[in-house]
Amino acid sequence: MGEKEAMNMQQDEVLNESQTNKKVIKFILKNGVHMEGYVEAFDRYAVVIRQAGDKQAMIYKSAFSTVIA
């Protein structure tokens, strides 16, 4: 398994935990925007999060700079 696949597995574990337990995590995007919420759904390319105020947002994984659990 390559380094990229191992990193994707770790990322998916964090996202799955947030989805299962409705644990809030913070996303810092490449453009500097900070987003916070729990994961409602994710796939290979994107993540849908539920933010405060019952707002929903979709973020492409390619836009991630950092994910803080």
C-alpha positions as CSV (number, residue, x, y, z in Angstrom):
1,M,0.0,0.0,0.0
2,G,1.4,3.4,-1.0
3,E,1.6,6.5,1.2
4,K,-1.4,8.1,-0.5
5,E,-3.7,5.1,0.1
6,A,-2.6,5.0,3.7
7,M,-3.4,8.7,4.1
8,N,-6.8,8.2,2.5
9,M,-7.6,5.4,4.8
10,Q,-6.8,7.5,7.9
11,Q,-8.9,10.4,6.5
12,D,-11.8,8.0,5.9
13,E,-11.5,6.7,9.5
14,V,-11.8,10.2,10.9
15,L,-14.7,11.1,8.6
16,N,-16.5,7.8,9.4
17,E,-16.2,8.5,13.2
18,S,-17.6,11.9,12.7
19,Q,-20.5,10.5,10.7
20,T,-21.3,7.7,13.1
21,N,-21.0,9.7,16.4
22,K,-21.9,13.1,15.0
23,K,-18.6,14.4,16.2
24,V,-17.8,17.9,15.1
25,I,-14.5,18.2,13.2
26,K,-12.8,21.3,11.7
27,F,-11.8,21.6,8.0
28,I,-9.2,24.1,6.9
29,L,-9.3,24.6,3.2
30,K,-6.5,25.4,0.8
31,N,-8.0,29.0,0.4
32,G,-7.8,29.5,4.1
33,V,-11.5,29.1,4.9
34,H,-12.3,27.3,8.2
35,M,-15.4,25.1,8.2
36,E,-16.7,23.2,11.2
37,G,-19.4,20.5,11.5
38,Y,-20.1,16.8,11.6
39,V,-20.1,14.6,8.5
40,E,-23.4,13.6,7.1
41,A,-22.0,11.7,4.1
42,F,-18.8,11.3,2.2
43,D,-17.4,9.4,-0.8
44,R,-14.1,9.3,-2.7
45,Y,-14.3,12.9,-3.8
46,A,-16.5,15.0,-1.5
47,V,-17.8,15.4,2.0
48,V,-21.2,16.7,3.1
49,I,-21.1,18.4,6.5
50,R,-23.9,19.7,8.8
51,Q,-22.9,23.0,10.3
52,A,-24.3,25.1,13.2
53,G,-27.7,26.6,12.4
54,D,-28.6,23.4,10.5
55,K,-26.7,24.5,7.4
56,Q,-25.4,21.9,5.0
57,A,-22.2,22.3,3.0
58,M,-20.4,20.1,0.4
59,I,-16.6,20.2,0.3
60,Y,-14.5,18.6,-2.3
61,K,-11.7,16.6,-0.7
62,S,-9.2,18.1,-3.1
63,A,-9.9,21.5,-1.3
64,F,-8.7,20.1,2.1
65,S,-5.6,21.5,3.6
66,T,-6.1,20.1,7.1
67,V,-8.8,18.1,8.9
68,I,-8.8,18.5,12.7
69,A,-10.7,15.9,14.7
